[in-house]
Amino acid sequence: MLVEKATTVQDEIVNSGRGGANAKEFYNQNHTWAEGLISAAREVGW
């Protein structure tokens, strides 16, 4: 659920024009944030 919500927020940021041209570019610019989110989701899962 955490990953789904984060994906939704990322899409909202990209669609509003604040995050870059597309989702891939957003990820490239914000990979540390995304990797931190993935790490947090894994910890919650354990």
RAPEDA-V972444 format. One record per run of one state. SS is the DSSP state (2 for helix, 1 for strand, 0 for the rest). FROM is the first residue (numbers start at 0). LEN is the number of residues. If there is no record, write none. Layout:
[[SS,FROM,LEN] [SS,FROM,LEN]]
This chain:
[[0,0,1] [2,1,14] [0,15,7] [2,22,7] [0,29,1] [2,30,15] [0,45,1]]
